Amino acid sequence: MAGFIELSSITIYLILIVFWGLFTASSIISIFIYLELALLACGFNFIIYSLYVDDIAGQVFALIILSVTGSESALGLALLVTYSRLKGDILVPKLRRLKG
């Protein structure tokens, strides 16, 4: 079994990939994918710590995070489909012009 440091380093690498992806993304779909990856890394971190301290609470939190992530992605993609039908394009530079 892999040690605590090796598993924690996987989470750190995932978070670094997320930061890189969020700063270089040109499509809103890729931004959603990187946000999903960040929440996956968070859930993975909860699982690692729950195995380390031998407590099931971290695994329960990871399941809650995954369920919230699923509902967030469904809602975000529904809004994205609606926006793309109205405007015809989902690139980030054009989304910056939106005024709320």
DSSP file (Angstrom, degrees, kcal/mol; ACC not computed):
  #  RESIDUE AA STRUCTURE BP1 BP2  ACC     N-H-->O    O-->H-N    N-H-->O    O-->H-N    TCO  KAPPA ALPHA  PHI   PSI    X-CA   Y-CA   Z-CA
    1    1 A M              0   0    0      0, 0.0     2,-0.1     0, 0.0     0, 0.0   0.000 360.0 360.0 360.0 140.2    0.0    0.0    0.0
    2    2 A A        -     0   0    0      1,-0.1     2,-0.0     2,-0.1     0, 0.0  -0.357 360.0-113.0 -69.4 150.1    1.2    3.5   -0.8
    3    3 A G     >  -     0   0    0      1,-0.1     4,-2.0    -2,-0.1     5,-0.2  -0.169  25.4-101.0 -80.5 175.6    2.2    5.7    2.1
    4    4 A F  H  > S+     0   0    0      1,-0.2     4,-2.2     2,-0.2     5,-0.2   0.882 119.7  51.5 -64.3 -40.6    0.6    8.8    3.3
    5    5 A I  H  > S+     0   0    0      2,-0.2     4,-2.0     1,-0.2    -1,-0.2   0.902 109.2  49.8 -66.9 -41.2    3.2   11.1    1.6
    6    6 A E  H  > S+     0   0    0      1,-0.2     4,-1.3     2,-0.2    -1,-0.2   0.913 113.3  45.8 -65.1 -42.2    2.8    9.5   -1.8
    7    7 A L  H  X S+     0   0    0     -4,-2.0     4,-1.3     1,-0.2    -1,-0.2   0.879 112.3  50.8 -69.4 -36.7   -1.0    9.8   -1.7
    8    8 A S  H  X S+     0   0    0     -4,-2.2     4,-2.0     1,-0.2    -1,-0.2   0.851 105.7  56.6 -68.4 -32.8   -0.9   13.4   -0.5
    9    9 A S  H  X S+     0   0    0     -4,-2.0     4,-2.4     1,-0.2    -1,-0.2   0.843 101.5  56.8 -68.5 -31.1    1.5   14.3   -3.3
   10   10 A I  H  X S+     0   0    0     -4,-1.3     4,-2.2     2,-0.2    -1,-0.2   0.915 107.4  48.8 -62.6 -41.3   -1.0   13.0   -5.8
   11   11 A T  H  X S+     0   0    0     -4,-1.3     4,-2.2     2,-0.2    -2,-0.2   0.901 110.0  51.0 -64.5 -41.0   -3.5   15.4   -4.4
   12   12 A I  H  X S+     0   0    0     -4,-2.0     4,-2.1     1,-0.2    -2,-0.2   0.908 109.9  49.8 -63.9 -41.4   -1.0   18.3   -4.6
   13   13 A Y  H  X S+     0   0    0     -4,-2.4     4,-2.2     1,-0.2    -1,-0.2   0.891 109.3  52.1 -64.0 -39.2   -0.3   17.5   -8.2
   14   14 A L  H  X S+     0   0    0     -4,-2.2     4,-2.0     1,-0.2    -2,-0.2   0.911 109.4  49.0 -63.4 -41.3   -4.0   17.4   -9.0
   15   15 A I  H  X S+     0   0    0     -4,-2.2     4,-2.4     2,-0.2    -2,-0.2   0.885 109.8  51.9 -65.7 -38.2   -4.4   20.9   -7.4
   16   16 A L  H  X S+     0   0    0     -4,-2.1     4,-2.4     2,-0.2    -1,-0.2   0.894 108.7  50.7 -64.5 -39.2   -1.5   22.2   -9.4
   17   17 A I  H  X S+     0   0    0     -4,-2.2     4,-2.6     2,-0.2    -2,-0.2   0.889 109.4  52.1 -63.3 -38.7   -3.0   20.9  -12.6
   18   18 A V  H  X S+     0   0    0     -4,-2.0     4,-2.6     2,-0.2    -2,-0.2   0.932 109.7  47.6 -63.7 -46.2   -6.3   22.6  -11.6
   19   19 A F  H  X S+     0   0    0     -4,-2.4     4,-1.6     1,-0.2    -2,-0.2   0.923 113.9  47.6 -62.3 -43.2   -4.6   26.0  -11.1
   20   20 A W  H  X S+     0   0    0     -4,-2.4     4,-1.2     1,-0.2    -1,-0.2   0.928 113.6  48.2 -61.4 -44.4   -2.7   25.7  -14.4
   21   21 A G  H  X S+     0   0    0     -4,-2.6     4,-1.1     1,-0.2    -2,-0.2   0.872 108.3  53.0 -66.9 -37.7   -5.9   24.7  -16.2
   22   22 A L  H  < S+     0   0    0     -4,-2.6    -1,-0.2     1,-0.2    -2,-0.2   0.845 111.5  46.5 -67.9 -31.8   -8.0   27.5  -14.7
   23   23 A F  H  < S+     0   0    0     -4,-1.6    -1,-0.2    -5,-0.2    -2,-0.2   0.710 120.3  37.8 -82.6 -19.1   -5.5   30.1  -15.8
   24   24 A T  H  < S+     0   0    0     -4,-1.2    -2,-0.2    -3,-0.2    -1,-0.2   0.411  85.4 119.7-110.9   2.0   -5.1   28.8  -19.3
   25   25 A A     <  +     0   0    0     -4,-1.1     3,-0.1     1,-0.1    -3,-0.0  -0.445  32.3 178.6 -73.4 137.7   -8.6   27.7  -20.2
   26   26 A S        +     0   0    0     -2,-0.2    66,-2.3    66,-0.1     2,-0.4   0.520  65.3  60.4-112.5 -10.8  -10.3   29.3  -23.1
   27   27 A S  B  > S-A   91   0A   0     64,-0.2     4,-1.4    65,-0.1    64,-0.2  -0.908  75.4-134.2-118.5 146.7  -13.6   27.4  -23.0
   28   28 A I  H  > S+     0   0    0     62,-1.6     4,-2.1    -2,-0.4     5,-0.1   0.792 106.2  61.1 -69.4 -27.0  -16.1   27.4  -20.2
   29   29 A I  H  > S+     0   0    0     61,-0.2     4,-2.1     1,-0.2    -1,-0.2   0.906 103.5  49.4 -65.6 -40.8  -16.4   23.6  -20.6
   30   30 A S  H  > S+     0   0    0      2,-0.2     4,-2.2     1,-0.2    -1,-0.2   0.836 108.0  54.4 -67.7 -30.9  -12.7   23.2  -19.7
   31   31 A I  H  X S+     0   0    0     -4,-1.4     4,-2.1     2,-0.2    -2,-0.2   0.916 108.2  49.3 -66.4 -42.1  -13.2   25.5  -16.7
   32   32 A F  H  X S+     0   0    0     -4,-2.1     4,-2.2     1,-0.2    -2,-0.2   0.895 109.9  51.8 -61.0 -39.9  -16.0   23.2  -15.5
   33   33 A I  H  X S+     0   0    0     -4,-2.1     4,-2.0     1,-0.2    -2,-0.2   0.910 110.1  48.0 -64.7 -41.5  -13.8   20.2  -16.0
   34   34 A Y  H  X S+     0   0    0     -4,-2.2     4,-1.8     2,-0.2    -1,-0.2   0.854 110.3  51.8 -69.4 -33.5  -11.0   21.7  -14.0
   35   35 A L  H  X S+     0   0    0     -4,-2.1     4,-2.0     2,-0.2    -1,-0.2   0.886 109.1  50.8 -67.8 -37.3  -13.4   22.7  -11.2
   36   36 A E  H  X S+     0   0    0     -4,-2.2     4,-2.1     1,-0.2    -2,-0.2   0.895 108.8  52.0 -63.8 -39.4  -14.6   19.1  -11.1
   37   37 A L  H  X S+     0   0    0     -4,-2.0     4,-2.2     2,-0.2    -2,-0.2   0.864 107.1  53.2 -65.1 -35.8  -11.0   17.9  -10.9
   38   38 A A  H  X S+     0   0    0     -4,-1.8     4,-1.9     2,-0.2    -2,-0.2   0.915 110.5  46.0 -65.4 -42.3  -10.5   20.3   -7.9
   39   39 A L  H  X S+     0   0    0     -4,-2.0     4,-2.3     2,-0.2    -2,-0.2   0.848 110.9  53.6 -69.7 -32.3  -13.4   18.8   -6.1
   40   40 A L  H  X S+     0   0    0     -4,-2.1     4,-2.5     2,-0.2    -2,-0.2   0.907 108.4  49.6 -65.2 -41.4  -12.3   15.3   -6.9
   41   41 A A  H  X S+     0   0    0     -4,-2.2     4,-2.0     2,-0.2    -2,-0.2   0.872 109.8  52.0 -64.0 -36.9   -8.9   16.1   -5.4
   42   42 A C  H  X S+     0   0    0     -4,-1.9     4,-2.0     2,-0.2    -2,-0.2   0.927 111.0  46.3 -64.8 -44.9  -10.6   17.5   -2.3
   43   43 A G  H  X S+     0   0    0     -4,-2.3     4,-2.1     1,-0.2    -2,-0.2   0.887 111.1  52.4 -64.2 -39.1  -12.6   14.3   -1.9
   44   44 A F  H  X S+     0   0    0     -4,-2.5     4,-2.3     1,-0.2    -1,-0.2   0.873 107.4  53.1 -63.3 -37.2   -9.5   12.2   -2.5
   45   45 A N  H  X S+     0   0    0     -4,-2.0     4,-2.3     2,-0.2    -2,-0.2   0.896 107.1  51.3 -65.6 -40.3   -7.8   14.2    0.2
   46   46 A F  H  X S+     0   0    0     -4,-2.0     4,-2.2     1,-0.2    -2,-0.2   0.906 110.3  49.5 -61.1 -41.6  -10.6   13.4    2.6
   47   47 A I  H  X S+     0   0    0     -4,-2.1     4,-2.1     2,-0.2    -2,-0.2   0.907 109.7  51.4 -65.4 -41.2  -10.3    9.7    1.9
   48   48 A I  H  X S+     0   0    0     -4,-2.3     4,-2.0     1,-0.2    -2,-0.2   0.939 112.9  44.7 -60.3 -47.6   -6.5    9.8    2.4
   49   49 A Y  H  X S+     0   0    0     -4,-2.3     4,-2.3     1,-0.2    -1,-0.2   0.842 110.2  54.7 -69.3 -31.8   -6.9   11.4    5.8
   50   50 A S  H  X>S+     0   0    0     -4,-2.2     5,-2.1     1,-0.2     4,-0.7   0.877 110.9  45.8 -69.2 -34.5   -9.8    9.1    6.8
   51   51 A L  H  <5S+     0   0    0     -4,-2.1    -2,-0.2     3,-0.2    -1,-0.2   0.855 112.2  52.5 -70.5 -34.3   -7.6    6.1    6.1
   52   52 A Y  H  <5S+     0   0    0     -4,-2.0    -2,-0.2     1,-0.2    -1,-0.2   0.900 119.1  32.6 -69.2 -41.1   -4.7    7.8    7.9
   53   53 A V  H  <5S-     0   0    0     -4,-2.3    -1,-0.2     2,-0.2    -2,-0.2   0.427 107.7-123.0 -96.2   0.5   -6.6    8.4   11.1
   54   54 A D  T  <5 +     0   0    0     -4,-0.7     2,-0.4     1,-0.2    -3,-0.2   0.938  66.0 131.8  58.0  53.2   -8.8    5.3   10.8
   55   55 A D      < -     0   0    0     -5,-2.1     3,-0.5    -6,-0.1     4,-0.3  -0.992  54.3-147.0-134.8 141.2  -12.1    7.2   10.8
   56   56 A I  S  > S+     0   0    0     -2,-0.4     4,-1.8     1,-0.2     3,-0.4   0.577  82.5  87.0 -85.1  -9.5  -15.0    6.8    8.4
   57   57 A A  H  > S+     0   0    0      1,-0.2     4,-2.4     2,-0.2    -1,-0.2   0.864  85.2  55.1 -61.7 -36.8  -16.1   10.5    8.6
   58   58 A G  H  > S+     0   0    0     -3,-0.5     4,-2.0     1,-0.2    -1,-0.2   0.870 107.1  50.0 -64.6 -36.1  -13.7   11.5    5.8
   59   59 A Q  H  > S+     0   0    0     -3,-0.4     4,-1.9    -4,-0.3    -1,-0.2   0.854 109.7  51.1 -70.5 -34.3  -15.2    8.9    3.5
   60   60 A V  H  X S+     0   0    0     -4,-1.8     4,-2.0     2,-0.2    -2,-0.2   0.914 110.1  49.5 -66.8 -42.4  -18.7   10.2    4.2
   61   61 A F  H  X S+     0   0    0     -4,-2.4     4,-2.6     1,-0.2    -2,-0.2   0.880 108.3  54.3 -62.6 -37.6  -17.5   13.7    3.5
   62   62 A A  H  X S+     0   0    0     -4,-2.0     4,-2.3     2,-0.2    -1,-0.2   0.897 107.7  49.5 -64.1 -39.7  -16.0   12.5    0.2
   63   63 A L  H  X S+     0   0    0     -4,-1.9     4,-2.0     2,-0.2    -1,-0.2   0.890 111.2  49.5 -65.1 -38.6  -19.4   10.9   -0.8
   64   64 A I  H  X S+     0   0    0     -4,-2.0     4,-2.4     2,-0.2    -2,-0.2   0.914 110.6  50.3 -65.1 -42.3  -21.1   14.2    0.0
   65   65 A I  H  X S+     0   0    0     -4,-2.6     4,-2.4     1,-0.2    -2,-0.2   0.910 110.3  50.1 -61.9 -42.6  -18.6   16.1   -2.1
   66   66 A L  H  X S+     0   0    0     -4,-2.3     4,-2.0     2,-0.2    -1,-0.2   0.875 110.8  48.7 -65.9 -36.6  -19.1   13.8   -5.0
   67   67 A S  H  X S+     0   0    0     -4,-2.0     4,-1.9     2,-0.2    -1,-0.2   0.903 112.9  47.1 -70.6 -39.1  -22.8   14.1   -4.8
   68   68 A V  H  X S+     0   0    0     -4,-2.4     4,-2.4     1,-0.2    -2,-0.2   0.882 110.7  53.8 -66.1 -37.4  -22.6   17.9   -4.7
   69   69 A T  H  X S+     0   0    0     -4,-2.4     4,-2.4    -5,-0.2    -2,-0.2   0.900 107.4  50.7 -63.4 -41.3  -20.1   17.8   -7.6
   70   70 A G  H  X S+     0   0    0     -4,-2.0     4,-2.0     1,-0.2    -1,-0.2   0.917 112.7  44.6 -64.0 -43.1  -22.6   15.8   -9.7
   71   71 A S  H  X S+     0   0    0     -4,-1.9     4,-2.2     2,-0.2    -1,-0.2   0.875 112.6  52.7 -69.6 -35.4  -25.4   18.2   -9.1
   72   72 A E  H  X S+     0   0    0     -4,-2.4     4,-2.6     2,-0.2    -2,-0.2   0.903 110.0  47.6 -65.2 -41.4  -23.2   21.2   -9.7
   73   73 A S  H  X S+     0   0    0     -4,-2.4     4,-2.5     2,-0.2     5,-0.2   0.887 111.2  50.9 -69.2 -37.3  -22.0   19.8  -13.0
   74   74 A A  H  X S+     0   0    0     -4,-2.0     4,-1.8     2,-0.2    -2,-0.2   0.926 114.5  43.4 -64.7 -43.7  -25.5   19.0  -14.2
   75   75 A L  H  X S+     0   0    0     -4,-2.2     4,-2.3     2,-0.2    -2,-0.2   0.914 114.5  50.0 -67.4 -42.9  -26.7   22.5  -13.3
   76   76 A G  H  X S+     0   0    0     -4,-2.6     4,-2.1     1,-0.2    -2,-0.2   0.900 111.6  47.4 -64.0 -41.2  -23.7   24.2  -14.9
   77   77 A L  H  X S+     0   0    0     -4,-2.5     4,-2.4     2,-0.2    -1,-0.2   0.852 109.8  53.6 -70.2 -33.0  -24.0   22.2  -18.1
   78   78 A A  H  X S+     0   0    0     -4,-1.8     4,-2.0    -5,-0.2    -2,-0.2   0.924 111.3  45.6 -65.2 -43.0  -27.7   23.0  -18.3
   79   79 A L  H  X S+     0   0    0     -4,-2.3     4,-2.4     1,-0.2    -2,-0.2   0.875 112.2  52.6 -64.7 -36.5  -26.9   26.7  -18.0
   80   80 A L  H  X S+     0   0    0     -4,-2.1     4,-2.5     2,-0.2    -2,-0.2   0.892 108.4  49.1 -67.6 -40.2  -24.1   26.4  -20.5
   81   81 A V  H  X S+     0   0    0     -4,-2.4     4,-1.8     2,-0.2    -1,-0.2   0.905 112.0  49.4 -65.7 -40.8  -26.4   24.7  -23.1
   82   82 A T  H  X S+     0   0    0     -4,-2.0     4,-1.7     2,-0.2    -2,-0.2   0.917 112.8  47.0 -63.4 -43.3  -29.0   27.5  -22.6
   83   83 A Y  H  X>S+     0   0    0     -4,-2.4     4,-3.0     1,-0.2     5,-0.5   0.901 111.0  51.3 -66.0 -40.2  -26.4   30.2  -23.0
   84   84 A S  H  X5S+     0   0    0     -4,-2.5     4,-1.5     1,-0.2    -1,-0.2   0.837 108.7  51.7 -69.3 -29.8  -24.9   28.5  -26.1
   85   85 A R  H  <5S+     0   0    0     -4,-1.8    -1,-0.2    -5,-0.2    -2,-0.2   0.862 115.8  41.8 -70.5 -34.6  -28.4   28.3  -27.7
   86   86 A L  H  <5S+     0   0    0     -4,-1.7    -2,-0.2    -5,-0.2    -3,-0.2   0.932 131.8  20.5 -77.0 -46.1  -28.9   32.0  -27.0
   87   87 A K  H  <5S-     0   0    0     -4,-3.0    -3,-0.2    -5,-0.1    -2,-0.2   0.732  89.5-134.8-100.2 -25.9  -25.5   33.4  -28.0
   88   88 A G  S  <<S+     0   0    0     -4,-1.5     2,-0.3    -5,-0.5    -4,-0.2   0.401  77.0  68.8  88.5  -4.2  -24.1   30.7  -30.2
   89   89 A D        -     0   0    0     -6,-0.3    -2,-0.1     2,-0.1    -1,-0.1  -0.998  50.5-169.3-149.8 146.6  -20.6   30.7  -28.6
   90   90 A I        +     0   0    0     -2,-0.3   -62,-1.6    -3,-0.1   -61,-0.2  -0.015  38.9 137.7-127.4  30.4  -19.2   29.7  -25.2
   91   91 A L  B  >  -A   27   0A   0    -64,-0.2     4,-1.3     1,-0.1     3,-0.4  -0.521  57.0-126.1 -79.3 148.2  -15.6   31.1  -25.3
   92   92 A V  H  > S+     0   0    0    -66,-2.3     4,-1.4     1,-0.2     3,-0.3   0.880 104.0  58.0 -65.2 -42.5  -14.4   32.8  -22.1
   93   93 A P  H  4 S+     0   0    0      0, 0.0     4,-0.3     0, 0.0    -1,-0.2   0.865 109.4  46.8 -58.9 -33.0  -13.3   36.1  -23.7
   94   94 A K  H >4 S+     0   0    0     -3,-0.4     3,-0.8     1,-0.2    -2,-0.2   0.795 107.5  56.6 -77.3 -26.2  -16.9   36.7  -24.9
   95   95 A L  H >< S+     0   0    0     -4,-1.3     3,-1.5    -3,-0.3    -1,-0.2   0.753  93.5  69.2 -73.7 -22.9  -18.3   35.7  -21.5
   96   96 A R  T 3< S+     0   0    0     -4,-1.4    -1,-0.2     1,-0.3    -2,-0.2   0.712  89.0  65.0 -67.1 -18.9  -16.3   38.4  -19.8
   97   97 A R  T <  S+     0   0    0     -3,-0.8    -1,-0.3    -4,-0.3    -2,-0.2   0.546  76.1 113.8 -81.4  -6.3  -18.5   41.0  -21.6
   98   98 A L    <   -     0   0    0     -3,-1.5     2,-0.5    -4,-0.1    -3,-0.0  -0.412  53.5-155.4 -66.7 137.5  -21.5   39.9  -19.6
   99   99 A K              0   0    0     -2,-0.1    -2,-0.1     1,-0.1    -1,-0.0  -0.962 360.0 360.0-115.8 133.4  -22.9   42.4  -17.2
  100  100 A G              0   0    0     -2,-0.5    -1,-0.1     0, 0.0    -2,-0.0   0.449 360.0 360.0 -94.6 360.0  -24.9   41.3  -14.2
